[in-house]
């Protein structure tokens, strides 16, 4: 394009081609084949060329398939975020529950006069309490990063 002395607005619109851009997509020919989940289209497929879907039915099908793939990828990401948030909450709840259980055991051991067992249970309760705090802090950090994006 530069060698052809194209105008600057045309040169800025088109990017240079790389070998990865020239790979053939088989999503239309075989939409259920393996290994296509994370593939993205090359930059020139997203250019706004007026009427290309009206002229060619295959182009319309091509865009439809890739739009559905992008939508599925977005929904998988949203599902993964939902699962991560839930797992952080479940982990924090588990640690809190274990801390409460060890505190109860420590109180029972203390009432029975078992000092060393009571100390052990108190250490375990403190450990699980700190783990619960870490899980809550991790959840807050993750939620803050998610709100940034």
C-alpha positions, 0 to 999 in steps of 0.5 A: 500500500505504501509502495502504491502511494495510498492515502494516509487514511487508507494506510491507517485503516489496513494493518499489515498481514501476518501468517496467522491472519492467513489461516483458513477457518473451517467453522462454517464447513465443520462447526463442531470440530475440535479446537475452535473454541478459542480461535478469533477472526483475523482483523480484516474479517471485522472490517465494515465492507458495505453489502458483503452479506447482501451479495454473498450468502456464505459471508452471511453464514460465516459472520453468523457462525463467528458471532455465535462462537464469540457469544458462546465464548463470552458466556463461558467467561461469565459462567467461569466468573460466577463459579469462581465467586461462588467457590471463594464464598464456599471456601470462606464459609467452610473455613468459618465453619471449621473455625467454629467447630474447633472453638466448640471443641476447645471449649469442651476440652477446657471444661473437661480440664484437658488443657493441651487439647484445648490449646490445640483446638484453639490453634486450629480455630485461629488457623481456620479463622485466618484462612476464612479472612484470607478467602474473604479478602481474596474474594474482595480483590477479585471482585474489585478487579472484575469491576475494573474490566 
